[in-house]
Amino acid sequence: MSILMDVSNYGGMNFPVSATVVYVVGFIAAVTFGSLAWYNSKRPVGWEDKERPDVVPEVKKEETPGL
């Protein structure tokens, strides 16, 4: 029984808090930028006549001269 108590008190592998923060911030950034890219892309079938949400900025496509 004392072996089980010793195992339960063993710290084991502690995942660093900084790594968790990097994963969370990265996930939030990926969702944000992915949503902006999706809203600014060509509309999927059935969404052509829907309006763009006010919080999503419209990105203008640059024209390259000479091409």
PyMOL Python script that loads the backbone (N, CA, C, O; Angstrom):
from pymol import cmd

cmd.read_pdbstr("""\
ATOM      1  N   MET A   1       0.817  -1.191   0.000  1.00  0.00           N
ATOM      2  CA  MET A   1       0.000   0.000   0.000  1.00  0.00           C
ATOM      3  C   MET A   1       0.866   1.262   0.000  1.00  0.00           C
ATOM      4  O   MET A   1       0.498   2.271  -0.603  1.00  0.00           O
ATOM      5  N   SER A   2       1.987   1.205   0.659  1.00  0.00           N
ATOM      6  CA  SER A   2       2.849   2.386   0.700  1.00  0.00           C
ATOM      7  C   SER A   2       3.430   2.694  -0.682  1.00  0.00           C
ATOM      8  O   SER A   2       3.750   3.847  -0.976  1.00  0.00           O
ATOM      9  N   ILE A   3       3.570   1.671  -1.532  1.00  0.00           N
ATOM     10  CA  ILE A   3       4.073   1.904  -2.892  1.00  0.00           C
ATOM     11  C   ILE A   3       3.075   2.760  -3.675  1.00  0.00           C
ATOM     12  O   ILE A   3       3.479   3.669  -4.400  1.00  0.00           O
ATOM     13  N   LEU A   4       1.787   2.479  -3.537  1.00  0.00           N
ATOM     14  CA  LEU A   4       0.768   3.269  -4.229  1.00  0.00           C
ATOM     15  C   LEU A   4       0.764   4.715  -3.752  1.00  0.00           C
ATOM     16  O   LEU A   4       0.556   5.633  -4.546  1.00  0.00           O
ATOM     17  N   MET A   5       0.987   4.915  -2.488  1.00  0.00           N
ATOM     18  CA  MET A   5       1.034   6.268  -1.946  1.00  0.00           C
ATOM     19  C   MET A   5       2.242   7.021  -2.495  1.00  0.00           C
ATOM     20  O   MET A   5       2.159   8.213  -2.790  1.00  0.00           O
ATOM     21  N   ASP A   6       3.365   6.314  -2.628  1.00  0.00           N
ATOM     22  CA  ASP A   6       4.562   6.947  -3.161  1.00  0.00           C
ATOM     23  C   ASP A   6       4.373   7.312  -4.628  1.00  0.00           C
ATOM     24  O   ASP A   6       4.816   8.375  -5.061  1.00  0.00           O
ATOM     25  N   VAL A   7       3.727   6.453  -5.388  1.00  0.00           N
ATOM     26  CA  VAL A   7       3.489   6.734  -6.806  1.00  0.00           C
ATOM     27  C   VAL A   7       2.558   7.916  -6.963  1.00  0.00           C
ATOM     28  O   VAL A   7       2.765   8.736  -7.858  1.00  0.00           O
ATOM     29  N   SER A   8       1.547   8.033  -6.133  1.00  0.00           N
ATOM     30  CA  SER A   8       0.596   9.134  -6.252  1.00  0.00           C
ATOM     31  C   SER A   8       1.239  10.472  -5.889  1.00  0.00           C
ATOM     32  O   SER A   8       0.793  11.516  -6.365  1.00  0.00           O
ATOM     33  N   ASN A   9       2.269  10.457  -5.062  1.00  0.00           N
ATOM     34  CA  ASN A   9       2.947  11.690  -4.681  1.00  0.00           C
ATOM     35  C   ASN A   9       4.047  12.074  -5.665  1.00  0.00           C
ATOM     36  O   ASN A   9       4.576  13.184  -5.608  1.00  0.00           O
ATOM     37  N   TYR A  10       4.387  11.166  -6.559  1.00  0.00           N
ATOM     38  CA  TYR A  10       5.438  11.443  -7.536  1.00  0.00           C
ATOM     39  C   TYR A  10       4.935  12.503  -8.505  1.00  0.00           C
ATOM     40  O   TYR A  10       3.842  12.379  -9.060  1.00  0.00           O
ATOM     41  N   GLY A  11       5.732  13.543  -8.707  1.00  0.00           N
ATOM     42  CA  GLY A  11       5.335  14.654  -9.574  1.00  0.00           C
ATOM     43  C   GLY A  11       5.198  14.257 -11.021  1.00  0.00           C
ATOM     44  O   GLY A  11       4.331  14.773 -11.726  1.00  0.00           O
ATOM     45  N   GLY A  12       6.030  13.357 -11.474  1.00  0.00           N
ATOM     46  CA  GLY A  12       5.945  12.920 -12.861  1.00  0.00           C
ATOM     47  C   GLY A  12       6.342  14.030 -13.819  1.00  0.00           C
ATOM     48  O   GLY A  12       7.134  14.911 -13.485  1.00  0.00           O
ATOM     49  N   MET A  13       5.778  13.968 -15.008  1.00  0.00           N
ATOM     50  CA  MET A  13       6.085  14.978 -16.016  1.00  0.00           C
ATOM     51  C   MET A  13       5.136  16.159 -15.851  1.00  0.00           C
ATOM     52  O   MET A  13       3.917  16.007 -15.937  1.00  0.00           O
ATOM     53  N   ASN A  14       5.696  17.313 -15.617  1.00  0.00           N
ATOM     54  CA  ASN A  14       4.896  18.535 -15.529  1.00  0.00           C
ATOM     55  C   ASN A  14       5.063  19.296 -16.829  1.00  0.00           C
ATOM     56  O   ASN A  14       6.178  19.673 -17.192  1.00  0.00           O
ATOM     57  N   PHE A  15       3.960  19.526 -17.535  1.00  0.00           N
ATOM     58  CA  PHE A  15       4.013  20.267 -18.784  1.00  0.00           C
ATOM     59  C   PHE A  15       4.165  21.743 -18.453  1.00  0.00           C
ATOM     60  O   PHE A  15       3.381  22.276 -17.668  1.00  0.00           O
ATOM     61  N   PRO A  16       5.152  22.415 -19.031  1.00  0.00           N
ATOM     62  CA  PRO A  16       5.379  23.830 -18.691  1.00  0.00           C
ATOM     63  C   PRO A  16       4.188  24.711 -19.049  1.00  0.00           C
ATOM     64  O   PRO A  16       3.544  24.524 -20.082  1.00  0.00           O
ATOM     65  N   VAL A  17       3.917  25.651 -18.197  1.00  0.00           N
ATOM     66  CA  VAL A  17       2.807  26.576 -18.421  1.00  0.00           C
ATOM     67  C   VAL A  17       3.051  27.403 -19.677  1.00  0.00           C
ATOM     68  O   VAL A  17       2.111  27.709 -20.409  1.00  0.00           O
ATOM     69  N   SER A  18       4.306  27.769 -19.931  1.00  0.00           N
ATOM     70  CA  SER A  18       4.608  28.587 -21.111  1.00  0.00           C
ATOM     71  C   SER A  18       4.260  27.849 -22.402  1.00  0.00           C
ATOM     72  O   SER A  18       3.788  28.471 -23.354  1.00  0.00           O
ATOM     73  N   ALA A  19       4.480  26.551 -22.451  1.00  0.00           N
ATOM     74  CA  ALA A  19       4.123  25.777 -23.638  1.00  0.00           C
ATOM     75  C   ALA A  19       2.606  25.743 -23.823  1.00  0.00           C
ATOM     76  O   ALA A  19       2.117  25.813 -24.950  1.00  0.00           O
ATOM     77  N   THR A  20       1.871  25.639 -22.737  1.00  0.00           N
ATOM     78  CA  THR A  20       0.416  25.657 -22.816  1.00  0.00           C
ATOM     79  C   THR A  20      -0.079  27.004 -23.331  1.00  0.00           C
ATOM     80  O   THR A  20      -1.001  27.063 -24.145  1.00  0.00           O
ATOM     81  N   VAL A  21       0.530  28.076 -22.860  1.00  0.00           N
ATOM     82  CA  VAL A  21       0.146  29.418 -23.318  1.00  0.00           C
ATOM     83  C   VAL A  21       0.421  29.562 -24.814  1.00  0.00           C
ATOM     84  O   VAL A  21      -0.395  30.130 -25.540  1.00  0.00           O
ATOM     85  N   VAL A  22       1.559  29.056 -25.280  1.00  0.00           N
ATOM     86  CA  VAL A  22       1.889  29.131 -26.707  1.00  0.00           C
ATOM     87  C   VAL A  22       0.856  28.366 -27.527  1.00  0.00           C
ATOM     88  O   VAL A  22       0.421  28.854 -28.571  1.00  0.00           O
ATOM     89  N   TYR A  23       0.457  27.190 -27.083  1.00  0.00           N
ATOM     90  CA  TYR A  23      -0.556  26.410 -27.802  1.00  0.00           C
ATOM     91  C   TYR A  23      -1.898  27.138 -27.833  1.00  0.00           C
ATOM     92  O   TYR A  23      -2.551  27.181 -28.876  1.00  0.00           O
ATOM     93  N   VAL A  24      -2.313  27.703 -26.716  1.00  0.00           N
ATOM     94  CA  VAL A  24      -3.603  28.395 -26.658  1.00  0.00           C
ATOM     95  C   VAL A  24      -3.597  29.636 -27.534  1.00  0.00           C
ATOM     96  O   VAL A  24      -4.537  29.863 -28.296  1.00  0.00           O
ATOM     97  N   VAL A  25      -2.544  30.441 -27.433  1.00  0.00           N
ATOM     98  CA  VAL A  25      -2.452  31.653 -28.254  1.00  0.00           C
ATOM     99  C   VAL A  25      -2.356  31.285 -29.730  1.00  0.00           C
ATOM    100  O   VAL A  25      -2.966  31.949 -30.569  1.00  0.00           O
ATOM    101  N   GLY A  26      -1.617  30.259 -30.054  1.00  0.00           N
ATOM    102  CA  GLY A  26      -1.507  29.816 -31.447  1.00  0.00           C
ATOM    103  C   GLY A  26      -2.834  29.340 -31.997  1.00  0.00           C
ATOM    104  O   GLY A  26      -3.167  29.630 -33.146  1.00  0.00           O
ATOM    105  N   PHE A  27      -3.593  28.615 -31.199  1.00  0.00           N
ATOM    106  CA  PHE A  27      -4.903  28.141 -31.641  1.00  0.00           C
ATOM    107  C   PHE A  27      -5.846  29.313 -31.894  1.00  0.00           C
ATOM    108  O   PHE A  27      -6.556  29.341 -32.899  1.00  0.00           O
ATOM    109  N   ILE A  28      -5.847  30.277 -30.978  1.00  0.00           N
ATOM    110  CA  ILE A  28      -6.713  31.446 -31.142  1.00  0.00           C
ATOM    111  C   ILE A  28      -6.309  32.228 -32.388  1.00  0.00           C
ATOM    112  O   ILE A  28      -7.174  32.679 -33.139  1.00  0.00           O
ATOM    113  N   ALA A  29      -4.998  32.397 -32.621  1.00  0.00           N
ATOM    114  CA  ALA A  29      -4.535  33.106 -33.814  1.00  0.00           C
ATOM    115  C   ALA A  29      -4.919  32.350 -35.080  1.00  0.00           C
ATOM    116  O   ALA A  29      -5.339  32.966 -36.059  1.00  0.00           O
ATOM    117  N   ALA A  30      -4.786  31.038 -35.078  1.00  0.00           N
ATOM    118  CA  ALA A  30      -5.137  30.242 -36.259  1.00  0.00           C
ATOM    119  C   ALA A  30      -6.623  30.356 -36.571  1.00  0.00           C
ATOM    120  O   ALA A  30      -7.005  30.481 -37.734  1.00  0.00           O
ATOM    121  N   VAL A  31      -7.455  30.314 -35.550  1.00  0.00           N
ATOM    122  CA  VAL A  31      -8.903  30.434 -35.773  1.00  0.00           C
ATOM    123  C   VAL A  31      -9.247  31.833 -36.280  1.00  0.00           C
ATOM    124  O   VAL A  31     -10.072  31.981 -37.182  1.00  0.00           O
ATOM    125  N   THR A  32      -8.620  32.856 -35.707  1.00  0.00           N
ATOM    126  CA  THR A  32      -8.892  34.234 -36.124  1.00  0.00           C
ATOM    127  C   THR A  32      -8.479  34.468 -37.564  1.00  0.00           C
ATOM    128  O   THR A  32      -9.281  34.943 -38.367  1.00  0.00           O
ATOM    129  N   PHE A  33      -7.236  34.141 -37.905  1.00  0.00           N
ATOM    130  CA  PHE A  33      -6.751  34.373 -39.267  1.00  0.00           C
ATOM    131  C   PHE A  33      -7.458  33.466 -40.276  1.00  0.00           C
ATOM    132  O   PHE A  33      -7.711  33.879 -41.407  1.00  0.00           O
ATOM    133  N   GLY A  34      -7.770  32.258 -39.880  1.00  0.00           N
ATOM    134  CA  GLY A  34      -8.508  31.370 -40.765  1.00  0.00           C
ATOM    135  C   GLY A  34      -9.902  31.889 -41.046  1.00  0.00           C
ATOM    136  O   GLY A  34     -10.385  31.798 -42.174  1.00  0.00           O
ATOM    137  N   SER A  35     -10.552  32.432 -40.034  1.00  0.00           N
ATOM    138  CA  SER A  35     -11.887  33.001 -40.233  1.00  0.00           C
ATOM    139  C   SER A  35     -11.836  34.219 -41.144  1.00  0.00           C
ATOM    140  O   SER A  35     -12.684  34.375 -42.023  1.00  0.00           O
ATOM    141  N   LEU A  36     -10.848  35.082 -40.939  1.00  0.00           N
ATOM    142  CA  LEU A  36     -10.703  36.249 -41.815  1.00  0.00           C
ATOM    143  C   LEU A  36     -10.442  35.820 -43.254  1.00  0.00           C
ATOM    144  O   LEU A  36     -11.018  36.386 -44.183  1.00  0.00           O
ATOM    145  N   ALA A  37      -9.594  34.842 -43.442  1.00  0.00           N
ATOM    146  CA  ALA A  37      -9.299  34.359 -44.795  1.00  0.00           C
ATOM    147  C   ALA A  37     -10.534  33.740 -45.426  1.00  0.00           C
ATOM    148  O   ALA A  37     -10.791  33.934 -46.614  1.00  0.00           O
ATOM    149  N   TRP A  38     -11.290  33.004 -44.646  1.00  0.00           N
ATOM    150  CA  TRP A  38     -12.489  32.371 -45.190  1.00  0.00           C
ATOM    151  C   TRP A  38     -13.528  33.409 -45.593  1.00  0.00           C
ATOM    152  O   TRP A  38     -14.135  33.304 -46.659  1.00  0.00           O
ATOM    153  N   TYR A  39     -13.734  34.411 -44.741  1.00  0.00           N
ATOM    154  CA  TYR A  39     -14.716  35.442 -45.057  1.00  0.00           C
ATOM    155  C   TYR A  39     -14.294  36.268 -46.267  1.00  0.00           C
ATOM    156  O   TYR A  39     -15.149  36.757 -47.005  1.00  0.00           O
ATOM    157  N   ASN A  40     -12.991  36.432 -46.484  1.00  0.00           N
ATOM    158  CA  ASN A  40     -12.520  37.231 -47.609  1.00  0.00           C
ATOM    159  C   ASN A  40     -12.329  36.408 -48.878  1.00  0.00           C
ATOM    160  O   ASN A  40     -11.977  36.960 -49.920  1.00  0.00           O
ATOM    161  N   SER A  41     -12.552  35.117 -48.810  1.00  0.00           N
ATOM    162  CA  SER A  41     -12.401  34.280 -49.990  1.00  0.00           C
ATOM    163  C   SER A  41     -13.703  34.270 -50.785  1.00  0.00           C
ATOM    164  O   SER A  41     -14.686  34.912 -50.412  1.00  0.00           O
ATOM    165  N   LYS A  42     -13.684  33.529 -51.885  1.00  0.00           N
ATOM    166  CA  LYS A  42     -14.899  33.389 -52.690  1.00  0.00           C
ATOM    167  C   LYS A  42     -15.971  32.714 -51.841  1.00  0.00           C
ATOM    168  O   LYS A  42     -15.693  31.779 -51.089  1.00  0.00           O
ATOM    169  N   ARG A  43     -17.167  33.191 -51.972  1.00  0.00           N
ATOM    170  CA  ARG A  43     -18.269  32.655 -51.180  1.00  0.00           C
ATOM    171  C   ARG A  43     -18.620  31.227 -51.608  1.00  0.00           C
ATOM    172  O   ARG A  43     -18.665  30.929 -52.801  1.00  0.00           O
ATOM    173  N   PRO A  44     -18.866  30.357 -50.644  1.00  0.00           N
ATOM    174  CA  PRO A  44     -19.313  29.003 -50.978  1.00  0.00           C
ATOM    175  C   PRO A  44     -20.718  29.035 -51.589  1.00  0.00           C
ATOM    176  O   PRO A  44     -21.422  30.041 -51.492  1.00  0.00           O
ATOM    177  N   VAL A  45     -21.106  27.954 -52.201  1.00  0.00           N
ATOM    178  CA  VAL A  45     -22.424  27.858 -52.819  1.00  0.00           C
ATOM    179  C   VAL A  45     -23.503  28.113 -51.767  1.00  0.00           C
ATOM    180  O   VAL A  45     -23.492  27.511 -50.693  1.00  0.00           O
ATOM    181  N   GLY A  46     -24.417  28.998 -52.082  1.00  0.00           N
ATOM    182  CA  GLY A  46     -25.495  29.344 -51.163  1.00  0.00           C
ATOM    183  C   GLY A  46     -25.200  30.548 -50.294  1.00  0.00           C
ATOM    184  O   GLY A  46     -26.102  31.059 -49.632  1.00  0.00           O
ATOM    185  N   TRP A  47     -23.961  31.017 -50.277  1.00  0.00           N
ATOM    186  CA  TRP A  47     -23.572  32.160 -49.460  1.00  0.00           C
ATOM    187  C   TRP A  47     -23.276  33.392 -50.313  1.00  0.00           C
ATOM    188  O   TRP A  47     -22.846  34.412 -49.772  1.00  0.00           O
ATOM    189  N   GLU A  48     -23.490  33.332 -51.613  1.00  0.00           N
ATOM    190  CA  GLU A  48     -23.115  34.432 -52.492  1.00  0.00           C
ATOM    191  C   GLU A  48     -23.836  35.730 -52.157  1.00  0.00           C
ATOM    192  O   GLU A  48     -23.247  36.806 -52.265  1.00  0.00           O
ATOM    193  N   ASP A  49     -25.096  35.649 -51.755  1.00  0.00           N
ATOM    194  CA  ASP A  49     -25.883  36.859 -51.504  1.00  0.00           C
ATOM    195  C   ASP A  49     -25.865  37.298 -50.039  1.00  0.00           C
ATOM    196  O   ASP A  49     -26.550  38.257 -49.686  1.00  0.00           O
ATOM    197  N   LYS A  50     -25.115  36.635 -49.196  1.00  0.00           N
ATOM    198  CA  LYS A  50     -25.046  37.009 -47.776  1.00  0.00           C
ATOM    199  C   LYS A  50     -24.093  38.179 -47.597  1.00  0.00           C
ATOM    200  O   LYS A  50     -23.121  38.322 -48.338  1.00  0.00           O
ATOM    201  N   GLU A  51     -24.381  39.013 -46.605  1.00  0.00           N
ATOM    202  CA  GLU A  51     -23.525  40.169 -46.340  1.00  0.00           C
ATOM    203  C   GLU A  51     -22.365  39.773 -45.436  1.00  0.00           C
ATOM    204  O   GLU A  51     -22.468  38.860 -44.616  1.00  0.00           O
ATOM    205  N   ARG A  52     -21.261  40.490 -45.612  1.00  0.00           N
ATOM    206  CA  ARG A  52     -20.078  40.279 -44.790  1.00  0.00           C
ATOM    207  C   ARG A  52     -20.316  40.874 -43.398  1.00  0.00           C
ATOM    208  O   ARG A  52     -20.854  41.976 -43.296  1.00  0.00           O
ATOM    209  N   PRO A  53     -19.931  40.177 -42.328  1.00  0.00           N
ATOM    210  CA  PRO A  53     -20.084  40.755 -40.981  1.00  0.00           C
ATOM    211  C   PRO A  53     -19.277  42.045 -40.846  1.00  0.00           C
ATOM    212  O   PRO A  53     -18.238  42.204 -41.487  1.00  0.00           O
ATOM    213  N   ASP A  54     -19.756  42.956 -40.015  1.00  0.00           N
ATOM    214  CA  ASP A  54     -19.095  44.255 -39.843  1.00  0.00           C
ATOM    215  C   ASP A  54     -17.705  44.137 -39.238  1.00  0.00           C
ATOM    216  O   ASP A  54     -16.853  44.988 -39.495  1.00  0.00           O
ATOM    217  N   VAL A  55     -17.455  43.107 -38.443  1.00  0.00           N
ATOM    218  CA  VAL A  55     -16.165  42.978 -37.767  1.00  0.00           C
ATOM    219  C   VAL A  55     -15.066  42.463 -38.693  1.00  0.00           C
ATOM    220  O   VAL A  55     -13.889  42.513 -38.335  1.00  0.00           O
ATOM    221  N   VAL A  56     -15.432  41.968 -39.879  1.00  0.00           N
ATOM    222  CA  VAL A  56     -14.455  41.409 -40.807  1.00  0.00           C
ATOM    223  C   VAL A  56     -14.069  42.481 -41.814  1.00  0.00           C
ATOM    224  O   VAL A  56     -14.924  42.954 -42.563  1.00  0.00           O
ATOM    225  N   PRO A  57     -12.788  42.880 -41.848  1.00  0.00           N
ATOM    226  CA  PRO A  57     -12.374  43.899 -42.815  1.00  0.00           C
ATOM    227  C   PRO A  57     -12.325  43.324 -44.228  1.00  0.00           C
ATOM    228  O   PRO A  57     -12.035  42.143 -44.419  1.00  0.00           O
ATOM    229  N   GLU A  58     -12.609  44.168 -45.206  1.00  0.00           N
ATOM    230  CA  GLU A  58     -12.546  43.713 -46.591  1.00  0.00           C
ATOM    231  C   GLU A  58     -11.126  43.924 -47.104  1.00  0.00           C
ATOM    232  O   GLU A  58     -10.565  45.012 -46.979  1.00  0.00           O
ATOM    233  N   VAL A  59     -10.557  42.884 -47.675  1.00  0.00           N
ATOM    234  CA  VAL A  59      -9.201  42.945 -48.204  1.00  0.00           C
ATOM    235  C   VAL A  59      -9.291  43.075 -49.717  1.00  0.00           C
ATOM    236  O   VAL A  59      -9.894  42.239 -50.391  1.00  0.00           O
ATOM    237  N   LYS A  60      -8.684  44.131 -50.240  1.00  0.00           N
ATOM    238  CA  LYS A  60      -8.705  44.367 -51.683  1.00  0.00           C
ATOM    239  C   LYS A  60      -7.554  43.615 -52.330  1.00  0.00           C
ATOM    240  O   LYS A  60      -6.454  43.551 -51.781  1.00  0.00           O
ATOM    241  N   LYS A  61      -7.819  43.043 -53.507  1.00  0.00           N
ATOM    242  CA  LYS A  61      -6.799  42.311 -54.240  1.00  0.00           C
ATOM    243  C   LYS A  61      -5.959  43.310 -55.029  1.00  0.00           C
ATOM    244  O   LYS A  61      -6.495  44.146 -55.756  1.00  0.00           O
ATOM    245  N   GLU A  62      -4.640  43.216 -54.881  1.00  0.00           N
ATOM    246  CA  GLU A  62      -3.737  44.106 -55.624  1.00  0.00           C
ATOM    247  C   GLU A  62      -3.544  43.602 -57.031  1.00  0.00           C
ATOM    248  O   GLU A  62      -3.415  42.400 -57.264  1.00  0.00           O
ATOM    249  N   GLU A  63      -3.526  44.535 -57.974  1.00  0.00           N
ATOM    250  CA  GLU A  63      -3.250  44.157 -59.356  1.00  0.00           C
ATOM    251  C   GLU A  63      -1.788  44.432 -59.639  1.00  0.00           C
ATOM    252  O   GLU A  63      -1.270  45.509 -59.343  1.00  0.00           O
ATOM    253  N   THR A  64      -1.131  43.434 -60.219  1.00  0.00           N
ATOM    254  CA  THR A  64       0.277  43.586 -60.552  1.00  0.00           C
ATOM    255  C   THR A  64       0.408  44.117 -61.979  1.00  0.00           C
ATOM    256  O   THR A  64      -0.163  43.536 -62.902  1.00  0.00           O
ATOM    257  N   PRO A  65       1.137  45.190 -62.172  1.00  0.00           N
ATOM    258  CA  PRO A  65       1.271  45.756 -63.515  1.00  0.00           C
ATOM    259  C   PRO A  65       2.175  44.867 -64.397  1.00  0.00           C
ATOM    260  O   PRO A  65       3.173  44.311 -63.940  1.00  0.00           O
ATOM    261  N   GLY A  66       1.791  44.763 -65.643  1.00  0.00           N
ATOM    262  CA  GLY A  66       2.622  44.037 -66.596  1.00  0.00           C
ATOM    263  C   GLY A  66       2.372  42.550 -66.648  1.00  0.00           C
ATOM    264  O   GLY A  66       3.054  41.850 -67.395  1.00  0.00           O
ATOM    265  N   LEU A  67       1.437  42.042 -65.897  1.00  0.00           N
ATOM    266  CA  LEU A  67       1.161  40.603 -65.948  1.00  0.00           C
ATOM    267  C   LEU A  67      -0.182  40.320 -66.545  1.00  0.00           C
ATOM    268  O   LEU A  67      -0.573  39.159 -66.663  1.00  0.00           O
TER     269      LEU A  67
END
""", "prot")
cmd.dss("prot")
cmd.show_as("cartoon", "prot")
cmd.util.cbc("prot")
cmd.orient("prot")
